[in-house]
Amino acid sequence: LNQPAFLGSKPGYILWEAMIVKVQLPNGEVSVPVEPNSTPGMLKENLKYSIRVPPKAIKITLDGRELDDIKPLAGEPNNVTDGAVLVAEAREGGVPEEEVKKAAPQPTMIKKEEPPKPKKIKQDVVRPTLVDGDVKKEKTLAPGHMGWAPKAAYLEAKSSKRHLAFLRVEAVDEKKVYPEQDESAMVLALGDPQTSPVWTAVCEELEIGEKAKFTIARKALDFDPEGLNPTDSCTNWEVELIRIIDVDDIEQNFQQLLHMETAGGKERAEDLDSVAVHWRVRRWMAEGTFCIASSRERIAIMPGYGLVPIEDQNAPPVSIAVGEGQQEGVEVIASKCGPGGKGHLYLKTQALKANRPAGCVILDVELVAMDPNRGPGTPGWKGWTSLIGERETGDQWLDEADGRRKQLETFTTLRKSTSDSKGAEEHVAEQVHKFAYNAERRYRRGLKWVEMEDKKDDRKMLLETGTLRMRLAKAVALKHQRFGEDAEKPAGAEEKAALGEAKELCAQVLKTSEALSNSSIGYECQKMMLQVCIQAEEVAEARKILEKLQEAQPDDEELKSDNARINRLESVLSLKKGAGTVEDLQKDLQAAVTAGDKAKAAEILETLLGMFKESKVTWDAVRTCKVGKDVGNAMKMGDPDLAALARKVVGEIQALAQRAGLGL
């Protein structure tokens, strides 16, 4: 939930007639923006976190009269105006005093503005090597309660297991404490090459629970490329080792460290299973592990702060699909525990960067429940409803993929790709392939479920099977579609196989359409086949299908776009053919110059001149084969007329280069 422009407004909408009211709470006063047509009931939803009673137990008054919960603030009978002072308090007799005292603790504020720790710009970023005397334990300040010894393998550069240390640290000379939160701890992976080796050495000299004083060489401290450990210019340190836990290193490179706190139930989520979870993102840095995002986020009115995002522990869980890659970190944890399980994923800056705050973070996930539906015969199976739901999920992904495809094609039509835009284009292309893959898996699972059903030969089921196959054809093709520079390369074996499968699926759907006399699904299938033919660069077949579609529905606006795509494809194929022709003519010109055949050389130059004038070949093709050099050789054959013709060809080559530079 994003923080709205003001209370009562819909996320994403800003209504400029907002008014400011003062709300007097039992522990302070706060000014908040409200929408005039919002209600006191809406306001109570934001006040419950600070008053700490249910909304129905809150009373809001203006000049001594209680406001009506369901009527607009600015309307009758509430008549709240800009600058009004509202009094909000717990209703007398609404909640027993002892229950108020037992209420949940003050909610956790979400510090969205908490940035990653700024990295120090240094010329020398080599991790220091410790020598005798760099880390010296002076004395124990508080004894430990348990000994421990590091496993050498866990400290190696490549290992599936790591030691994770939880510390409290004080830079005595600087009077700074890490972390800043009393209830938190500084978390480091021992042996991590992106932290100073000082801290591994310190932990090796401490028992769990022990607090001791150390003197540490400043030069050995000053290394922290990820912002995980202190780098204060300080010699005297007090360190307490709170605990050590063993965690899984998913990539065996310290980038993704997984700690499963509880395993939960025996059942584990499989690919595409829907799970209900609570998740939270915390900043991972020496200063503390502040909450910066949460699935439990709500907006509260807090004295001294105004409107702030907080975590509501009573918020319902959110649903995600395992394996779809939208919240990769959440999916990693959800796939490794059952209902009731909890896990923590420690991510470095470059790990699983999509859809999460930048920098080093800790992802906390609690798996609440799993959807037991895995097709016919499973507890969650709801028959037709489940099947349609699966297909509609696939349709959503397919629409997303096709929308990204259209964006890319529109962009490449309007302007030439540059180094500045290349990264963005590649990102969108990746989304096309990813979303299409998600759609493909949904459709395949739907078809598998149909085969398991007893009524698979029912007319309604046959139509649904046809729809699934047709959409699957498009998803399979889109998953392999090439964009940008890759579009100029020939299709690979995987793409050819995918296009072959797509054609086969469309052929099956057309047979179903004829057998059921359903022209609607037949028309849609023809449109799918048209997309496949365009991607396969089969212009003649695409033209035939387009003509049939235009006869069936001449007012279909999408066909105009498809016609333009076919025209562009013809131009591209013509240029590719022209590039091959130029290479052949270049070889013939070289042979003519070598043999001194002026007549043959003139004939070839005339052909090249015509191609360049009509832009039947790209500048990239001309530049790559370096045909200009051979034209220059023909110019030196000693014939004035031949030299004049060669100069014309050179002029057209230059014009071709200029047009390319302008993106024409």
PyMOL commands that set and color helices and strands:
alter all, ss='L'
color gray80, all
select helices_A, chain A and resi 40-51+55-57+97-101+152-155+198-204+218-221+328-334+384-414+419-452+459-479+484-488+493-516+519-535+539-552+557-595+598-613+619-625+627-635+640-661
alter helices_A, ss='H'
color red, helices_A
select strands_A, chain A and resi 19-25+28-34+58-62+65-66+85-90+135-142+161-171+176-178+186-189+211-216+236-249+256-262+274-283+291-294+297-302+306-311+318-321+342-347+361-370
alter strands_A, ss='S'
color yellow, strands_A
deselect
rebuild
show_as cartoon
